[in-house]
Each structure stands twice: as structure tokens, then as C-alpha cells.
Amino acid sequence: MTTEGTTVQPPVDGCLKERKWWCFLLSSIFTFLAGLLIVLLWRALAVVCCRKEPELAPNDPKQKEQKTARQGKEFEGTFMTEAKDWAGELISGQTTTGRILVVLVFILSIASLIIYFIDASTEVVERCQKWSNNITQQIDLAFNIFFMVYFFIRFIAASDKLWFMLEMYSFVDYFTIPPSFVSIYLDRTWIGLRFLRALRLMTVPDILQYLNILKTSSSIRLAQLVSIFISVWLTAAGIIHLLENSGDPFEFTNPQHLSYWTCVYFLIVTMSTVGYGDVYCQTVLGRTFLVFFLLVGLAIFASCIPEIIDLIGTRNKYGGTLKNERCRRHIVVCGHITYESVSHFLKDFLHEDREDVDVQVVFLHRKPPDLELEGLFKRHFTTVEFFQGTIMNPIDLQRVKVHEADACLVLANKYCQDPDAEDAANIMRVISIKNYSDDIRVIIQLMQYHNKAYLLNIPSWDWKQGDDVICLAELKLGFIAQSCLAPGFSTMMANLFAMRSFKTSPDTQAWQNDYLQGTGCEMYTETLSPSFTGMTFPQASELCFTKLKLLLLAIEIKGEGGSDSKISINPRGAKIAANTQGFFIAQSADEVKRAWFYCKACHEDIKDETLIKKCKCKNCEISRERDDPSVMRNHRNSIGMTVINSTKQVNKVKPNVNRTTNDSLSSPNQPYYQRSQEESAYAGYHLAYEVKKLMPTSRASGGTNINNNGGLQVGIADDQAKDFDFEKTEMKYDSTGMFHWSPSRSLEDCILDRNQAAMTVLNGHVVVCLFADPDSPLIGLRNLVMPLRASNFHYHELKHVVIVGSVDYIRREWKMLQNLPKISVLNGSPLSRADLRAVNVNLCDMCCILSAKVPSNDDPTLADKEAILASLNIKAMTFDDTIGVLSQDNEQGNLIAVGSPSVLHRRGSVYGANVPMITELVNDSNVQFLDQDDDDDPDTELYLTQPFACGTAFAVSVLDSLMSTTYFNQNALTLIRSLITGGATPELELILAEGAGLRGGYSTPDSLANRDRCRVNQIALKDGPLSQYGNGKYGELFVGALKSFGILCIGLYRYRYDFFLPFSMVFFGLSYVHIFYILYIVHITVRKQRILRLLPLLYRLLLSFNYS
């Protein structure tokens, strides 16, 4: 090989007149042949001397001698086996000593290669120099002695000695170790084949795996390709360097003296097929080798380089580690990660009404995002980051820094084919998270209620640390159950916990503008200012409503010791203590801050609520300086331990002993609370009288009833017609006192056929139209019935529940329903009009259409086909022959409200379109098919459609917002859960988690005191105690109901009336009832020391359409 235009003269050395390169080469060849011969001789000797002895018969006398000889051989074999195992552990890297040895061999091999680079940097191949003066050869000899010892260790560990002698790394030792010893004897050095040490670079991937540096398959493959390419490149350069600098044999003519690095340059240019021509091979041997090497080199270059570039270029861009450079809080979201679930979550989580949400959202999923989801991440790149991995791998958990996260959220697939499998996967994710960091806060979505027990059984699952579960089936059926008591409740709550902006337009209809104003309201928490200290809840609520334009819904009441606290809705006897946390309904978090900024001294005369800002009042500042800094300031910081402890005690209501009128007296600046006891008593009796008129019965019970008239008339359901002395039953409630309880009944005792159902004239009941196959997943009907069996209702107030569906499916659910009273089952089809007429669907208070069938993946729109068909079927029915369709005193022009009360003479519906019903939907877009007369656009969001606004449709998708709501404010979820479940407590959930169902319990003062709690209902303004506000304003109604009766009105449920339609069309179009703002919360008044009866505030009429 030569460089064009230059001539390099070889150095002149007298001793080089006689070349002795063959001595070095023969030493290597002889060593190889000698070792090979020894192995072959050993094998031949073993074949001759160690032939297998023939097996002797069991009774042969020579068997004992054979056994003794065999034991001696086994001892020898055992020694060799132990030596082999010891050597194998040393070279395999399985032990610490072995890993150290392997790494040391690699380091010394690279050091020996570096010495070769130093010696090969000159153009001299062979040089005469005393060994004692050659420092590089001395160092290389020390390395080679170590390599020789390592060679023998490998030889002992080898299972096949012959193949070991023919290994590549054995040839490296043959041609590098013996020449080091020959150079001592000859006092000269030959560059020789020392470049073969470069082949040791191929062991780099193995060593990095031993050190646990390479963990992924792509990184291991990349290291292998790079090491192979570099090893072949450097080794071929060493061969070219040796041949070109030595010259052609045997006289070494035509040599070209070039450095090793010039050969390296030449090889890479040649392998890349560029070939500039400035450097080329001149010797015959060099050219011959290059011809054959190009076949290998081009193949390696053409295969390795593209794959290396592909591995580097396609490196997982969603790998790496989370870098929190700004020290922001972050949450980890995992589970069902799709465009739909992520977009719904981010829309609510990053809503503008949450102020500045300085929380980074980290998504972790095993699959890379598709283009649509990737575009969503790019639009939120400042707050959202995606990592590819699995939550089951601790390495991936470390990458996203779960141990430093504020919380970990697990999303569920609401449209999965197997809900139990989906829940099992999510529970396993929680176990993995808790196993990695047991103190991390976890919020999980579950599909089925019965799977909730598995979470409660996880040792590190602790609701006191903020862990919470959002059971979609429980909440969905709870919403529907409360809608049976107060139609439209599902819409109210869905609009409350979802973050939506309030934007009206003159182009939209009036009812839509009113409705949108209500949808813009959310639930927030804020600490009440010191100016509220000492007020009663009605006083504080009225002040917030009239002065601050806020609706105070509940407060946190701390126990005597300060550790045990509860969330109490509309507590009459409670007074506001310092640093009390309030639960508000408002349009944004900025509005709620007024409750903290309010100062009586500075803001009492301000008329514009927007001017209430943080004042510099000295007394106010002194009071605030005394505040506990750990008190949660707003909804963003409502995850502290104090409130977390209180949220789980929400239903452990203590009996309010002080119920006298003096407890309701206000401060001197609230004169309207300073009423006489006579006026308060008169108002109470008047309210009781008005309520009594709408009651289905009034019976004597130990002299405690106000009215002692007779029982029910004939024609009501059998359990309502009996003169049932409920108060003398030993066990009337469950062990917690929160729900009505009855002894277990068999399903056969509750099954009705069509004739029996027709003979039993049901009225004011709840019809559940259930579509289910015998093997359909359990939806947990107990969650639908339990809110209707809450103990804050009297037994005769409980609505009879009639389930129409497959008995085979209900039999699987019956274990959880057998202890709940007033349940009947009709084995029929919800699509059968005969079955619907038999259960008097036109006389029911609510018809719930549910489906337990698994939706098909073929066409998502067909998932709701049964529910839609049943809804349209009922609306198309007529009930001309129904007894008691209309009351005789019905005035022409009065409209009938959707959902009637459980009264004796409920006016039935002539037309099926007037039957109150609520339909569960799986697919939001299918809501357009429920109402054939609406004018909704198919692309309209669910909450803007008329069926949803009317409260006649409910979709599980509205529960998506609860994940972010729970993260920012766990108290809000507790408040929602207590409202919709009828008062379920953590103790009750632990009991249900045992799988034994509801347990009966004897009544005690503490359990009976649990009946003293709020409930949701509707109250009419047409007549009754609140009729004076029928044509007034909402503010007047709010203040008047709160002052006179302690009723907290938080919204309106009213008609949309069209003046241009004839009356008959309005009558037919009862689906045009819409929710404006929110519904009512009614506190049940309990007389002191008398818990036997709760006043039933069940008014079932509606507000005037021109109410403003």
C-alpha cells in the first residue's frame, strides 16, 4: 500500500538482515497443535480405558465389586465436577468475583490493544531491541501471563475441550501469548498478530449486561452491531498494516511503510465503496487479502450500518426519564389511555375555572400513542408528557418517578367486553404501584362494585392517605336511584362535578341559556373567614347567597377532640367555628375566594360582590394570622390529612341534641332569625299539615303520629296494604343504621307472574326495566335499590321496586338484594307491553331502563339498541283503560310533573310519552334517538341535549370528570357519594367487602341518630307552604325557605313552555321539562329525643313556567 506522491524509506537496522518472524509465528502454531494433540490423546485414552461395563443381573455376585469400583470413580468425577463448576462461575459473571474477573479481562485486553496501537503507529514491523529496555513489551508480557491463567480457567470450565481449542478467543490467545515469551529469548519484537486483541471488543455487550447497564433488547442489539463492526474494522486494518509493511515474500520486496491509522482510514473508505484512490494496496498479499475481505466487509457494512442507524433513529422517543426541572408537582395517569379518555380527562383537569393548575400530567402506557393522541399531547406539551412503558414494571415506575408523584390515577375502559377482567387489570396496577411506593396516593376507576372489595383488602390501601376508588356502576346506579326520588338529580350532579364554562348566546333559546348558567356551576371548597365564626349554618348560607353570591351547601364539622370530623349538609344546630371549611357551588374558584376574603368591618356595606377582595383590616389580619397554616385554602389544596380523615366520617352523624329555637337565633345583625317560638311552632305544624296531605297513609304508632286516621285503601301493593306494625320489629335497619333492612327472602317469594302483577295495583312505585342475559356481567342492582332504602325515609315512604327482566340473571344478583324490603320481580321482557301494563308503568314514579349486556365491538351505536327500543316503546303506549288516570279535581291547563310522588291517588299518564323515565346509555351519541321530537344536532355534546337536560337520559361518560374532581378535592367526591348512596359509610363498605351482604342490627340511640340526615327531594310551588314564592324570584325562595323551614334550595326543575304551541301539544310534550340550575336539598327535621318519625317533604308538583 502506498501514498501517491510520497516515498517512505525503510529504516536501516543491521540485525534485520535476517528476519525471524517465522519464530514468532511457529510458536503460536506449535502451541495450538500441541494443545489440540493433548486433547485428542486424552479423548482417545478415555475411549480406550473408560469403556462402559456391562450391566450385571441383580443377583450376580460380581455386582458388589462393580458397585465399589463405580463409587471410586464417582469420587474422582465429583472432584473434577467441582473444579469445573468453580471455573464456570468465575467466567460466567454470575457471582461478584466472576463479574470482576470478566471486567478485568476486558480492561486488560483493551490495554494490550492500546499497546499494540502504540507499537504499530510506526512503520516498523520487526525491530531489534533488548527485552530489558522495551517497556511496552514488559507490560504486554504481564498482561499475557494473566491471559494465560484465564485461558486455563476457561479450559477447565469448558464442557467440550476440543471445541474450546477451536474457539475464536482461543486463537486470539494462541497468536498473542506465545510471541511475548519468544521476544524475551530473541531480544527482538515482531508486531505480528497482536491486532487480534481487537476481537475482544465483541464481548462489550456481554459485559454491559453483566453490569446491568444494558436492559432493553434494542440497546443490546445496538451494542452488538457496533462492537462487531469496530472489531472487524480494526482487525482487518491490522492485517493490511502487517502485509503492506512486511512486503511480498520471501525477500520482502515492494514494501509500503505506512502507519496503522492510515490503514484504518483506508479500510473504512474501502468498505463504504467510496475509494478515493489516495491510498491503495501495493503488495500482492495485501491485494489478495483485500479482494477476499471486501466480500465480508461490504456485507458487514451494508447490513450493520443501516441497522445501527435504524436503531439509533427509531430510538423510543417516549422512553427516558421524567425530568422535573421546574420542581412542579406531577401526577401519573395509567390504565386505559386512548384519545377519547385522555381528551375528556385533560378537558376537565386543565379547565380554566381551576385557576392556575401547576401540575404536570404524566401518562404511562405500554403502546405508543397514535397520531391523534400524539397531536393532543403536542397541543398540551407544557403540562402533559407521555412515556412508553408499563405500570407493572418497577423500572418504568422509576422512570416516571411515581414515588415523587402527587398521585397516581388509573383509568378504566368503560366500553370493555369483560368488566371483571378490566377491573382485575386495574387492581393489579394498583398492587404494582403500592408495592413500589406504599405511601403514594392512588385514585382508581372500577367498573363493578363487587370488585371494590379486592382494593379494600390490599394492605397498603388506606383511605386516610387519600386513596379512593370511583366505582362507575355504584355511582351510575346511585344517580339513577336518586333520580327516582327527585327527577333530574343525575343531571344536577353531573353538571356539578364537571368543569364547564358558562357561555350564553342570543342565538340560543331561553331555556338553554338558563340551563347553561347552571352547567357552569361547580363544587368548590374554601375556608370561611373569621367573620362567619359563631353564625349558624342558615345565617352563613344566607349571607353567602345574598352578599357573596355563593351557595353554601355544607360545612366540615370537627369533633370534640379535633381528630374526628364530618361533612354535614345543611346542619341546623351547628355553628360556624374558626377555620371551618365550606362547600360551595359557584361558577369559578375566584368567586369562592370571597368567602375567605369577606370581612364584616370592610365589606358589610359593599353591594357589588366583585369588589370583595382581600382587605387590610387589622383585626381581620390578626385573626388570619392565628389560622392554622395546614388548613386547606382552596380546592387545589384540599388533600390534606385533616380533611381526608373527615371525608370518611361523613355519615357518622351525631344526634343534634340542642334543637330548641334558641339555637337558631342569630346575632343582632340578623333580625329575621329572632322570631318567637310560637311563630316557629306554627310554621312547623303548618308544614307538617301540608306534608300530611300528600302522605300515602297516616297511622297511629305508639302515639307519636300527628294523625291517627285509618290505614291504606285496597288496591295498593300488598306490602303497603297490610297494617304492618313496623316499629315493633326487632331488626329494622342494617348494622350501621343507614338503611332499612329485612330478613332474607328467597327469590321465589318475590317473583310475580303477569296475572299476579296485574291483580296487585301498583302505584307510586319504581319500575326497573332490565335487559340482561343469564351470563351477563353483574351490574350491582343493590346500588340502585339501597339509596331507595335509606333510613331517613319512613318505611311507608319507601317506593316499591319492581324489576322486569330475566329471572336467571336476577337470581345471580339476589344474594345482594334479599335483605332489602319491598322488591318484586316480574319474569318478563321490558319490550313486552303486556308486562309493562301489568306492572302499571303509567302509575310509577320512575321507570329506569338499564342494560347489563356486554356491548359489541362491531358497531358501538348498537350497544343501546334495547334501551332505546324500550324507551320508544313506552312512549308509544296509551293507557285509556287505566283506573284513576286523572284526578277529578284536575284543573284544565295544569301540567303534570315528570316523576310523581308516592301518594295514594297518583294521577296516571294517559300517554306513554308522559311516563317519567330515565334511560341508561352506553354511547353518548345515541341520546339523539331517545326523543323523536327534539331538535338536537347529532354532534351536540351530551350535556346540551334535551334528554340529558330533562334528566331522562344518563350516560356513564359523565363520570369521567370525577377523576380530576377527586384529585383536586376529595371532599367533593365524598359529598357526592353521600348524596347518591343514601348514606353509605366506610364501615358499611367493609362489611359489604366481606361478601355476606347487609347485616341486620338492633336499634340503638347512635344508630337511630344516623337517620337524622339530609336527603334530596323536590318541593312544589303550586301549593303547599312554599306556594307564596310561586311567582317570585329565586332569591326570595332561597331566603324564605331557609329562614322558615330550614330548607336549602339549590336549584329549579321547571318546564320549558312554548306560547306558540296549543295546549294539547304542550301536554303531549312533557319531554320538554328541563333542569334549570340545580335541584333541592331538604334537611329532615327531627324532634328532640324522638327519632321514630322523619317529616317527609315529598312535594311532586312543579314550578310555574314564568318563574324568574
Buried (B, 14 or more C-beta within 10 A) or exposed (E): BBBEEEEBEBEEEEBBEEBBBEBBBEBBEEBBEEBBEEBEEEEEEEEEEEEEEEEBEEEEEEEEEBEEEEEEEEEEEEEEEEEBEEBBBBBBBEEEEBBEBBBEBBEBBBBBBEBBBEBBEBBBBBBBBEBEEBEBBEEBBEBBEBBBEBBEBBBBBBEEBEEBBEEEBBBBBBBBBBBBBBBBEBBBBBBBBBBBBBBBBBBBBBBBBBEEEBEEEBBBBBBBBBBBBBBBBBBBBBBBBBBBBBBBEEEBEBBBBBBBEBBBBBBBBBBEEEEEEEBBBBBBBBBEBBEEBBEEBBEBBEEBBEBBEEBEEEEEEBEEEBEBEEEEBBBBBBBBBBBBBBBBBBBBBBBEBBBEBEBBBBBBBEEEBEEEBBEBBEEBEEBBBBBBBBBBBEEBBBBBBBEEBBBBBBBBBBBBEEBBEBBEBBBEBBBBBBEBBBEBBBBBBBBBBBBBBBBBEBEBBBBEBBBBBBBBBBBBBBBBBBBBBBBBBBBBBBBBBBBBEBEBEEEEEEBBBBBBBBBBBBBBBBBBBBBBBBBBBBBBBBBBBEBBBBBBBBBBBBBEEEEBBBBBBBBBBBBBBBBBBBBBBBBBBEBBBBBBBBBBEBBEEEEEBEEBEBBEBEEBEEBBEEBEEEBBBBBBBBBBEBBBBBBBBBBBBBBBEEBEBEBBBBEEEBEEBEBEEEEBEEBBEBBBEBBBEBBBBBBEBEEEBEEEEEBBEEBBBEBBBEEBEBBEBEBBBBBBBBBBBBEEBEBEEBBBEBEEBBEBBBBBBBBBBBBBEEEBBBBBBBBBBBBBBBBBBBBBBBBBBBBBBBBEBBBBBBBBBBBBBBBBBBBBBBBBBEBBBBBBBBBBBBBBBBBBBBBEEEEBEBBBBBBBBBBBBBBEBEBEEBEBBEEEEEEEEEBBBBBBBBBBEBBBBBBBBBBBBBBBBBBBBBBBBBBEEBEBEEEBEBBBBBBBBBBBBBBBBBBBBBBBBBBBBBBBBBBBBBBBBBBBBBBBBEBBBEEEBBBBBEBEEEBBBBBBBBBBBBBBBBEBBBBEBBEBEBEEBBBBBBBBBBBBBBBBBBBBBBEEEEEEEBBBBBBBBBBBBBBBBBBBBBEEEEBBBBBBBBBBBBBBBEBE
